[in-house]
Amino acid sequence: MKKRILVAPLNWGLGHATRSIPIIHELITYGFEPIIASDGVALTLLQKEFPKLSSIELPSYNITYAKKGKHFKLKLIKDSPKLIKAIKAEKKVTKFIVETHGIKGIISDNRLGVYSKKVPSVFITHQLNVLTGSTTWLSTKMHQKIIKKFNVCWVPDIEGDINLSGKLGHINSFEIPTEYIGPLSRFENKHLNIENDLMVLLSGPEPQRTLLEDTLFSELKNYTGKVVFVKGIMEKEQTIQIKGNMTIYNFMTSNLLEKTINQSKLILSRPGYTTIMDLAKLNKKAFFIPTPGQFEQEYLAKRLTDLELVSSCNQEGFTLDKLKDIDSFKGLKSFDYHVNFKKLFALFECE
């Protein structure tokens, strides 16, 4: 009988779910039976990607952003009692799932309550440092305390000086076993003819996703090139609208998304870490607009701009003219790194 591994990504945008896809594929390749556990759009996405796998709905964190970036941290603090309640609920649900589904291991991507003392539990994060401005020391300490409840931490990056996550994923010392597993992406770089001048990729919690969508629709109506616009809204059925030079999708599944990114000259998106890993794998030029007030995305965008890899600007400052200097940036490049999944999954072979 195949060993069942619970794979539980956080429902915060689509990034945590999409970077779980290559891990789920590898678990199947190595003879395990993944059980998917999440909520909201993350769960919907993985159910569409793996319709034959069992899936379980977990309690929702109900994470939303403030309308104004300066209120981002205050909103998270205000929502923290709700978050703590959800984590307690998912701990209880996880205990039940482990006992009733014969779970032999857990892989949690930033779900803080999905672990068990009875089976090996892995925590995936690119944030060993959690940036929150003046309270970074506190948020980092709190996050690391939670990670210590797991057996091992997997960081989807490489260990050396040349890396994608910068100071987010690299600290001097950490008290639990940490494995740098290399950048994760569900995509492959394919040399296809360029058919789109610009591809817009949206995702992330509301209301900021919609606010950026409105801004971009307003600006891009004067764009002369061919545009593919993916809203990042997971619904039962895929919808496609054509407005002038713009083709608008509510969402794309992996195969179509991989093909369309490969066929696009420039990608405009949030600098979510999973998006950065995907675009690096596909060697793409990009323009990033960080979510207002989200320190992690603001740091990643500034770092990549300072390294002259990707152009970026804040949400309020975006205009069509910002895309004109894109040729002076090098674009993202993939790392020649092979993930040793056999070694990583050895943790689950222990009885």
C-alpha positions in Angstrom: 0.0 0.0 0.0 1.3 3.4 -1.0 2.3 5.8 1.9 -0.1 8.7 2.1 1.5 12.2 2.3 -0.6 15.2 3.2 0.3 18.2 1.1 -1.2 21.4 2.5 -0.4 24.8 0.9 -1.5 28.1 2.3 -4.4 29.8 0.4 -2.8 33.3 0.0 -3.0 34.0 -3.7 -2.1 31.1 -5.9 1.7 30.9 -5.3 1.8 28.4 -2.5 -0.5 26.1 -4.3 1.3 26.3 -7.7 4.7 25.6 -6.2 3.2 22.5 -4.6 2.5 21.1 -8.0 6.0 19.9 -8.8 6.2 18.3 -5.3 2.9 16.5 -5.8 4.1 15.2 -9.2 7.4 14.0 -7.6 5.6 12.3 -4.7 3.6 10.3 -7.3 6.7 9.5 -9.3 8.4 8.1 -6.1 5.4 5.9 -5.3 3.6 7.9 -2.6 -0.1 8.8 -2.6 -0.5 12.6 -2.1 -3.6 13.8 -0.3 -4.3 17.5 -1.0 -5.5 19.8 1.8 -6.2 23.5 1.5 -9.1 25.9 1.1 -10.5 28.5 -1.3 -8.8 29.2 -4.7 -5.7 27.2 -3.7 -7.8 24.1 -3.2 -9.8 24.7 -6.3 -6.6 25.1 -8.4 -5.1 21.8 -7.1 -8.3 19.9 -7.6 -8.3 21.0 -11.3 -4.6 20.0 -11.6 -5.1 16.7 -9.9 -8.7 15.6 -10.3 -7.9 11.9 -9.4 -6.3 12.7 -6.0 -8.2 12.9 -2.8 -8.6 16.4 -1.4 -9.7 17.8 2.0 -10.9 21.3 2.8 -9.1 23.0 5.7 -10.3 25.9 7.9 -9.7 29.2 6.0 -7.4 31.9 7.3 -9.6 34.4 5.5 -6.6 36.7 4.7 -7.5 40.0 3.0 -5.4 43.1 2.4 -6.0 46.6 3.4 -7.1 49.0 0.6 -4.2 51.3 1.4 -0.7 49.9 1.7 0.2 51.9 4.8 -2.6 50.0 6.7 -1.3 46.6 5.6 0.5 45.7 8.9 -2.3 47.2 11.0 -4.9 45.1 9.2 -2.8 41.9 9.8 -2.6 42.7 13.5 -6.3 43.4 13.7 -7.0 40.0 12.0 -4.6 38.1 14.2 -7.2 36.7 16.6 -9.1 35.3 13.6 -5.9 33.9 12.3 -5.0 32.2 15.6 -8.5 30.7 15.8 -8.1 29.3 12.3 -4.7 27.8 13.1 -6.1 26.1 16.2 -8.9 24.7 14.1 -6.6 23.3 11.4 -4.4 21.7 14.2 -7.6 19.8 15.3 -8.5 18.9 11.7 -4.9 17.8 11.0 -4.9 15.5 14.0 -8.2 13.9 12.7 -6.9 13.5 9.2 -3.7 11.8 10.3 -5.6 9.4 12.4 -8.4 8.6 9.9 -6.6 8.7 6.6 -3.4 6.7 7.4 -1.2 9.7 6.8 2.6 8.8 6.9 4.0 12.3 6.4 3.1 16.0 6.1 4.3 18.7 3.7 2.9 22.1 4.8 3.6 25.2 2.7 3.2 28.0 5.2 0.1 26.4 6.9 1.1 27.1 10.5 -1.1 24.4 12.2 -0.6 21.5 9.8 1.9 19.3 11.5 1.9 16.2 13.7 4.2 14.7 16.3 3.1 11.3 15.1 4.5 11.6 11.5 7.4 13.4 9.9 6.3 17.0 9.2 7.9 19.4 6.7 7.5 23.1 6.5 8.1 24.9 3.2 9.0 28.6 3.3 11.2 31.1 1.5 10.9 33.4 4.5 13.2 32.5 7.3 13.2 36.3 7.8 9.7 37.8 7.8 9.9 41.5 6.8 7.4 43.8 8.5 9.4 47.0 8.8 10.2 48.1 12.3 8.8 44.8 13.7 10.8 42.5 11.5 12.7 41.1 14.5 9.4 40.1 16.2 7.6 38.7 13.2 10.8 36.7 12.3 11.1 35.3 15.9 7.4 34.3 15.9 7.6 32.6 12.5 10.8 30.7 13.5 9.1 29.5 16.7 6.3 28.0 14.6 8.8 26.4 12.1 10.5 24.6 15.1 7.4 22.5 15.6 8.2 20.8 12.3 10.9 18.1 11.7 12.6 20.0 8.8 12.3 23.2 6.9 12.6 23.2 3.1 13.6 26.5 1.5 12.9 26.7 -2.2 16.1 28.5 -3.2 19.8 27.8 -3.4 22.2 28.3 -0.5 24.9 30.5 -2.1 25.3 34.2 -2.6 23.6 34.2 -6.0 20.0 33.3 -5.2 16.4 34.5 -5.7 15.2 35.2 -2.2 18.0 37.3 -0.8 17.8 38.0 2.9 14.3 36.5 3.1 15.6 32.9 2.8 19.1 33.2 4.2 20.1 33.7 7.8 23.3 33.0 9.8 21.9 30.2 11.9 18.7 28.3 12.4 17.9 25.8 15.1 16.0 23.1 13.1 17.3 21.1 10.1 17.0 23.3 6.9 17.3 22.0 3.4 17.8 24.4 0.4 15.9 22.4 -2.2 16.4 24.8 -5.2 13.8 27.0 -6.9 10.5 25.2 -7.5 8.5 25.6 -10.7 5.8 23.6 -12.4 7.0 24.9 -15.8 9.6 24.0 -18.4 11.4 26.4 -20.7 10.3 25.8 -24.3 11.5 27.7 -27.3 8.3 28.8 -28.8 7.6 31.6 -31.2 6.7 34.9 -29.4 3.0 35.7 -30.1 2.2 38.1 -27.3 3.9 41.5 -26.6 2.6 41.5 -23.1 1.2 39.0 -20.6 -0.5 40.2 -17.4 -0.6 37.7 -14.5 -2.7 38.6 -11.5 -3.3 36.8 -8.2 -3.3 37.5 -4.5 -5.9 38.4 -1.9 -8.5 41.1 -2.4 -9.1 43.9 -2.6 -5.6 44.6 -4.0 -6.0 42.1 -6.8 -9.0 44.0 -8.2 -7.5 47.4 -7.6 -4.5 46.5 -9.7 -6.7 44.9 -12.3 -8.7 48.2 -12.7 -5.5 50.2 -12.9 -4.1 48.0 -15.6 -7.3 47.8 -17.7 -7.3 51.6 -17.6 -3.7 52.0 -18.7 -3.6 49.1 -21.3 -6.5 50.4 -23.4 -3.8 52.6 -25.0 -1.3 49.8 -25.5 -0.8 49.0 -29.2 0.7 45.5 -28.8 -1.0 42.1 -28.3 -2.0 41.5 -24.7 -3.0 38.3 -22.8 -4.5 39.2 -19.5 -5.0 36.5 -16.8 -7.1 37.7 -13.9 -6.1 34.9 -11.5 -9.8 34.2 -10.5 -10.4 30.5 -10.0 -13.9 29.6 -11.1 -15.6 26.4 -12.2 -15.3 27.1 -15.9 -12.6 29.0 -17.8 -13.9 32.1 -19.5 -12.2 34.0 -22.4 -13.1 37.5 -23.6 -11.6 39.4 -26.5 -11.5 43.2 -26.3 -9.6 44.8 -29.1 -6.0 43.7 -28.8 -6.6 42.1 -25.4 -7.5 38.5 -24.7 -8.8 38.1 -21.1 -8.9 34.8 -19.1 -10.3 34.4 -15.7 -7.6 31.7 -15.1 -5.3 29.3 -16.9 -4.3 25.7 -15.8 -0.7 24.8 -15.9 -0.2 23.6 -19.4 -1.8 26.6 -21.1 -0.1 29.0 -18.7 3.3 27.5 -19.4 2.7 27.7 -23.2 1.4 31.3 -23.0 4.3 32.6 -20.8 6.8 30.9 -23.2 5.0 32.7 -26.1 5.1 36.1 -24.4 7.8 38.8 -24.7 7.1 40.5 -21.4 5.3 39.5 -18.2 3.7 42.1 -15.9 2.8 40.7 -12.4 3.2 41.0 -8.7 6.7 39.9 -7.5 5.3 37.0 -5.5 8.2 34.6 -4.9 6.6 31.7 -6.8 6.1 34.0 -9.8 9.8 34.9 -9.6 10.8 31.2 -9.5 8.5 30.5 -12.5 9.8 33.4 -14.6 13.4 32.6 -13.8 12.8 29.0 -14.9 11.4 30.3 -18.2 14.1 33.0 -18.7 11.6 35.8 -19.0 11.7 39.6 -18.9 9.3 41.0 -16.4 7.8 44.2 -14.9 6.8 44.0 -11.2 4.2 45.9 -9.3 4.4 44.9 -5.6 1.3 44.7 -3.4 1.1 48.0 -1.5 2.4 47.6 2.0 3.6 44.0 1.6 7.2 44.3 2.7 8.3 41.0 1.2 7.2 41.9 -2.4 8.5 45.4 -2.0 11.9 44.0 -1.0 12.0 41.4 -3.8 11.0 44.0 -6.4 13.6 46.5 -5.2 16.3 43.8 -5.0 15.8 42.6 -8.5 15.6 46.2 -9.9 18.8 47.1 -8.1 20.4 44.0 -9.6 19.3 45.3 -13.0 17.3 42.2 -13.7 13.6 43.4 -13.5 12.1 46.8 -13.8 9.4 47.7 -11.2 7.3 50.5 -9.7 4.7 51.0 -7.0 1.0 50.5 -7.8 0.0 54.2 -7.7 3.0 55.2 -9.9 2.3 52.8 -12.8 1.7 54.2 -16.2 2.2 52.7 -19.7 5.4 54.7 -20.1 7.0 52.7 -17.4 7.3 49.7 -19.8 9.5 51.7 -22.2 12.8 51.2 -20.4 12.4 47.4 -20.1 15.2 46.7 -22.6 17.8 48.1 -20.2 17.1 45.2 -17.7 18.5 41.7 -18.2 15.5 39.6 -17.2 15.4 36.6 -15.0 17.5 33.5 -15.6 17.2 29.9 -14.3 19.7 28.2 -12.1 21.3 25.0 -13.1 20.1 23.1 -10.0 18.7 19.6 -9.7 16.4 18.9 -6.8 17.2 15.5 -5.2 13.6 14.5 -4.3 14.7 11.0 -3.5 16.9 12.3 -0.7 14.1 14.7 0.5 11.4 12.0 0.5 13.7 9.7 2.5 12.2 11.4 5.6 8.9 9.6 4.9 10.5 6.2 4.4 11.3 5.9 8.1 8.8 3.8 10.1 
